Amino acid sequence: MLNQRVIEAESLRGFFQDQWDHLQQLIDRRQQKRMRERQETGLLNHAVEILVTGTDGRLRAISHYQEQLRQSTRALLRYIEDMVAELPPPLLLTRQTLVMDPTVHSLFQDERLIEKLFHEQRILENFLEHQIEICNEVHALIHLFKTEKQVLGTAMWGEMLVSGVPQIVVCFVGHEIIDIKTNETDLRSALKTILFDSVVIHLRLETTRIRHERTDEKSRQDALDPEQNIDNPKVYLSVLQQLMASPKQLLSLNREQLTIDKMGIKISSVRENSMTSTDTIDLQELSVGNRRSRILCMVRYPLDRRSAPQQTGAE
C-alpha cells in the first residue's frame, strides 16, 4: 500500500513538473515574441525617421507622424526584403569561371577588368585593413550598365552567309563596387539598406519635382488655401503616402534572359542561332523610379592568388 502511494506521488510530481515546464516554455515564447515585436517596432520607427529626414523634416510637426507612415514604410521594407531574397547566389570570380561560366565571361570579360575593379583606388585593400578576422574571400555588390548598339554584320541564315545583316552588339560597362562584405548574409542586408536609401532619395526628388511643376496660378491658389499647398506638412505627408502606395512604381528588379554569341551579338531567333555558338545568361535589372536601369549582381572574390585574378605591378 505504501509503495503504491509512493508511486502515485512520484507520478503526480512528474505530472506537475511537466505542466510547470510547459508553462515556462509558454512564458518564454511569449516574452521572446514581445521582444521581437519591440525590436521590429524599433526598426520600423528608425526606418520612418530615415524617410522623414531624407524627404522633409517638417513632417515631424504633424502629430503621430510615425504612426501615419508606418504602414507604407512597412510595406516598402517587406517589398525590398522579398526583392533581395529573389536575387541569385553570388557569381564566383576566378580564372576558371571567366572561361567556363557564360555569365561571368559576358559581364566581366577578362582578368584585367576584375583586377581594376577591386584594386583601383585600393577598394579591396581599404576594406581588408578594417577586418579583424582573416577571410579567404569577400562578397561584393556590383552594378553596371548594359548598352546595345546597332551594327551591320554577317550572319549565317541556314546554309547561307549573308552580309549587311542588322545586328545588335551588347556591351556591359560602368562596373562599380557598391559594397563589400565578408559573407553573403551581410551583403544582402547591406543591399536592403542601399535600396531603401535609394527609394528615399527618389521620393525627395519626386516631391521636389511636383513642387517645381506647379503653375504660377496654382501657386497663388495654394497661398490662399494652405490645405492644398504641398509646402503644408500635412499635404506633403499625403503626397508622400500616395507615392509610397505602390512600391513597384518606386523600385523594380526585372529578370532578363539574354542570348548572345561569343562576339556579344544579340541572338533573337532560332534561325539566327542555328549555326552560331551562343550563351544564354540571366540578368537582374534594377530600376529606381525613372532613373536609368542598372544590372545588379553579387560576386564572390577569392583572395587566394591561385584562384583569383593576379595583381600586376611591383609587390
C-alpha positions in Angstrom: 0.0 0.0 0.0 2.8 2.3 0.9 4.7 1.6 -2.3 1.5 2.4 -4.3 1.3 5.8 -2.6 4.9 6.5 -3.4 4.4 5.6 -7.0 1.3 7.8 -7.2 3.2 10.7 -5.5 6.1 10.4 -7.9 3.6 10.3 -10.8 1.9 13.5 -9.6 5.3 15.2 -9.1 6.2 14.2 -12.7 2.9 15.5 -14.0 3.2 18.8 -12.2 6.8 19.2 -13.3 5.8 18.6 -16.9 3.0 21.2 -16.5 5.4 23.6 -14.9 7.9 23.1 -17.7 5.2 23.6 -20.3 4.1 26.8 -18.6 7.7 28.1 -18.5 8.0 27.4 -22.2 4.8 29.3 -23.0 6.1 32.3 -20.9 9.5 32.2 -22.6 7.9 32.1 -26.1 5.6 34.9 -25.2 8.5 37.0 -23.8 10.5 36.3 -27.0 7.6 37.3 -29.2 7.2 40.6 -27.3 10.9 41.2 -27.6 10.8 40.6 -31.3 7.8 42.8 -31.7 9.5 45.6 -29.8 12.6 45.2 -31.9 10.6 45.2 -35.1 8.7 48.3 -33.9 12.0 50.0 -33.1 13.5 49.1 -36.5 10.3 50.3 -38.2 10.4 53.6 -36.4 14.0 54.0 -37.3 13.2 53.5 -41.0 10.4 56.1 -40.7 12.9 58.6 -39.3 15.3 57.9 -42.1 12.4 58.5 -44.5 11.4 61.8 -42.8 15.0 63.0 -42.6 15.6 62.2 -46.2 12.4 63.8 -47.6 11.2 66.7 -45.4 11.9 67.0 -41.7 8.9 69.3 -41.3 6.8 66.2 -41.2 7.8 65.8 -37.5 5.5 68.8 -36.8 2.5 66.5 -37.5 1.0 64.7 -34.6 1.6 61.0 -34.7 3.5 61.3 -38.0 5.3 58.0 -37.3 2.0 56.1 -37.0 0.8 57.6 -40.2 3.9 56.5 -42.1 4.4 53.0 -40.5 2.1 51.1 -42.8 3.6 52.4 -46.1 7.1 52.1 -44.7 6.5 48.5 -43.6 5.1 47.6 -47.0 8.1 49.1 -48.7 10.5 47.2 -46.4 8.7 43.9 -47.0 8.8 44.6 -50.7 12.6 45.2 -50.6 13.0 42.1 -48.4 11.3 39.9 -51.0 13.2 41.5 -53.8 16.6 40.8 -52.2 15.6 37.3 -51.4 15.0 36.6 -55.1 18.5 37.6 -56.2 20.5 34.5 -57.3 23.6 33.4 -55.4 26.8 35.4 -55.9 28.9 34.7 -59.0 32.3 33.2 -58.3 35.1 35.3 -59.9 38.1 33.1 -60.8 40.1 32.3 -63.9 38.1 29.1 -64.3 34.7 30.8 -64.2 35.9 33.5 -66.6 36.2 30.7 -69.1 33.5 28.2 -68.0 30.7 30.4 -66.7 29.0 32.4 -69.5 27.5 35.0 -67.2 30.9 35.8 -65.6 32.6 35.9 -69.0 29.9 38.1 -70.5 29.7 40.6 -67.6 33.4 40.8 -66.7 35.2 39.9 -70.0 38.8 39.4 -68.6 41.0 39.4 -65.5 42.2 42.9 -66.1 38.7 44.3 -65.6 38.2 42.4 -62.4 41.7 43.4 -61.1 40.9 47.1 -61.9 37.5 46.8 -60.3 38.8 45.5 -56.9 42.2 47.2 -56.6 41.7 50.6 -58.2 41.6 53.2 -55.5 42.5 50.5 -53.0 38.9 49.5 -52.6 39.7 45.9 -51.5 42.7 46.9 -49.5 40.9 49.5 -47.6 38.2 47.1 -46.7 40.6 44.4 -45.5 42.5 46.8 -43.4 39.5 47.2 -41.1 38.8 43.4 -40.8 39.8 41.7 -37.6 39.3 38.2 -38.7 41.2 36.7 -41.7 38.9 35.8 -44.6 39.5 33.7 -47.7 37.1 35.6 -49.9 35.0 38.7 -50.0 31.5 39.2 -51.3 30.8 42.3 -53.3 27.8 44.1 -54.6 28.4 45.4 -58.2 26.3 47.4 -60.5 26.9 48.0 -64.2 25.1 49.2 -67.3 24.1 47.3 -70.4 24.4 49.1 -73.7 23.1 48.0 -77.1 24.4 49.3 -80.4 23.0 48.5 -83.9 25.6 47.5 -86.5 25.7 45.8 -89.9 27.4 42.4 -89.9 27.5 39.0 -91.4 25.3 36.1 -90.2 24.5 32.5 -91.2 21.0 32.1 -92.4 20.5 28.4 -92.9 23.5 27.4 -95.1 24.0 30.9 -96.5 26.4 33.5 -95.2 24.6 36.8 -95.5 26.3 40.3 -95.2 24.8 43.6 -94.3 22.6 42.0 -91.7 21.3 44.4 -88.9 22.7 43.2 -85.6 22.8 44.4 -82.0 26.0 44.3 -80.1 25.6 44.1 -76.4 28.2 45.5 -74.1 28.5 45.8 -70.3 30.2 48.9 -69.0 30.5 51.2 -66.0 31.3 48.4 -63.4 31.3 49.8 -59.9 31.6 48.1 -56.5 28.8 49.4 -54.2 29.7 47.5 -51.1 32.0 44.7 -49.8 31.3 42.3 -47.0 32.9 39.1 -45.8 29.8 36.9 -46.3 26.6 36.7 -48.4 24.2 37.3 -45.5 25.8 40.6 -44.6 25.9 41.7 -48.2 22.2 41.0 -48.7 21.5 43.0 -45.5 23.6 45.9 -46.9 21.7 45.7 -50.2 18.4 46.2 -48.4 19.7 49.3 -46.7 21.0 50.6 -50.1 17.7 50.0 -51.8 15.7 51.7 -49.1 18.0 54.7 -49.1 17.7 54.9 -52.9 13.9 55.0 -52.7 14.1 57.8 -50.1 16.3 59.8 -52.4 13.9 59.2 -55.3 10.9 60.3 -53.1 12.7 63.5 -52.3 13.4 64.2 -55.9 9.9 63.4 -57.0 8.3 65.7 -54.4 10.7 68.4 -55.4 9.7 68.0 -59.0 6.0 68.2 -58.0 6.7 71.5 -56.3 8.5 73.0 -59.2 5.9 71.9 -61.8 3.1 73.8 -60.1 2.0 76.7 -62.3 2.0 80.3 -61.0 -1.8 80.3 -60.9 -1.8 77.1 -58.9 0.8 78.5 -56.5 -1.4 81.6 -56.0 -4.3 79.3 -55.2 -2.2 77.4 -52.8 -1.2 80.6 -51.0 -4.9 81.4 -50.5 -5.7 77.8 -49.5 -3.0 76.3 -47.3 -4.9 73.0 -47.2 -3.9 72.5 -50.9 -0.3 73.7 -50.6 2.4 71.0 -50.8 4.5 73.1 -48.5 2.0 72.4 -45.8 3.4 69.3 -44.0 0.0 67.6 -43.9 -0.3 68.0 -47.7 3.2 66.8 -48.2 2.5 63.8 -46.0 -0.5 62.9 -48.1 1.6 63.2 -51.3 4.3 61.1 -49.8 1.8 58.4 -48.8 0.4 58.4 -52.4 3.8 57.9 -53.9 4.6 55.1 -51.5 1.3 53.3 -52.1 2.8 51.3 -55.0 6.4 50.2 -54.2 6.7 48.7 -57.7 6.5 52.2 -59.2 9.4 53.2 -56.9 11.6 50.2 -57.3 11.7 47.2 -59.5 14.0 44.3 -60.2 13.4 42.6 -63.5 14.9 39.3 -64.7 16.1 39.4 -68.3 17.2 36.3 -70.2 19.7 37.3 -72.8 21.2 35.1 -75.6 24.4 36.3 -77.2 27.2 34.8 -79.2 30.9 34.9 -78.5 31.2 38.3 -80.1 28.5 39.8 -78.0 25.9 39.8 -80.8 22.4 39.5 -79.5 20.5 36.5 -80.8 16.8 37.0 -81.1 15.6 34.0 -83.1 16.1 30.2 -83.5 17.1 30.8 -87.1 19.9 33.2 -86.2 21.0 30.7 -83.5 21.2 27.7 -85.8 24.8 28.0 -86.9 26.2 30.1 -84.1 27.7 29.1 -80.7 25.7 31.1 -78.1 25.4 31.6 -74.4 22.2 32.4 -72.5 22.6 34.5 -69.4 20.2 35.7 -66.7 20.4 39.4 -65.8 18.9 41.2 -62.8 17.9 44.7 -63.9 17.3 47.2 -61.2 15.2 50.4 -61.7 14.7 53.2 -59.2 11.9 55.5 -60.3 12.6 56.8 -63.8 16.4 56.6 -63.4 18.5 54.6 -65.9 18.3 50.9 -65.2 21.3 49.1 -63.9 22.4 45.4 -63.9 22.8 44.3 -60.3 24.9 41.3 -59.3 26.6 39.8 -56.2 30.0 38.2 -56.6 32.4 36.1 -54.6 36.1 37.2 -55.0 38.6 34.7 -53.6 41.7 36.3 -52.0 43.9 33.3 -52.9 46.0 34.3 -55.9 46.0 30.8 -57.3 42.3 31.1 -58.0 41.7 34.8 -58.1 42.9 37.1 -60.9 46.5 38.0 -60.3 47.6 41.5 -59.4 50.1 43.2 -61.6 52.9 45.7 -60.8 55.6 45.7 -58.2 54.9 43.9 -54.9 
